[in-house]
Amino acid sequence: MSIRFYMDVHVPYAMTFELRLRGVDVLTAQEDGTGKLEDAKLLDRASTLGRVLATQDADFLKEAARRQENAPRFAGVVFAPQLDVTIGQCVSDLELIARASDPEDWINWVEFLPLG
């Protein structure tokens, strides 16, 4: 089973569009009607749906770290700093993640882009 992503409002739509062209399952917070939820609730929503949250919002790193220490499970977070990685690199890395890993690998995991 491949990874499915949940894009928060900070992720450019171009990234979502390109991933969909490549056959990656992506749902945006805007499409899900959750674009205004606070970070903790948005991460809960992504996890309930079994989707790894993709973000460019550093606040999610704090929330994920808090959960890693206090045991509330989450489906994973991929963080791409806005100034350190291009949309093209994010798309390539997210596609690789989607195709090369399983959802169980991502429980309580945080990954930073670009990979390697």
Secondary structure, DSSP 8 states (H G I E B T S, - for coil): ----EEE-TTS-HHHHHHHHHTT--EEEHHHHT-TTS-HHHHHHHHHHTT-EEEES-THHHHHHHHHHHH------EEE--TTTS-HHHHHHHHHHHHHH--GGGGTT-EEESS--
